[in-house]
């Protein structure tokens, strides 16, 4: 094996290490930037979620009773579920970051991206942050509850009930 081939192997390995380090750096920069951004966006998302929850109860609830307007209410509930889910995800990201740090967020993101909420739930449970755990549970219930309700109401028009 000549010096030229050894140099190429070392150069290839060095390039691999540099690309790997750059990739890890970008991921960490993304996570740190997202955690920084969430601090400013989350209060607005929580306010929007409270307003939309009120609309779901006081406007969409009565619309869901009337058979002709059930599909509209169903679609609106379904759309609202995404706001509740985004709020819960942002809250989970911030709590995981605050309580357990970068590694917890990375683990949560590796679990299909939505794992930050269960990781944050575990972190709040271990740290005794009961109100935060309650808010995360409420966000999960609202997300899946309104999504299922919306799908059922939208489907009720097709089935003729």
Order of alpha helices (4+ residues) and beta strands (2+ residues): alpha-alpha-alpha-alpha-alpha-alpha
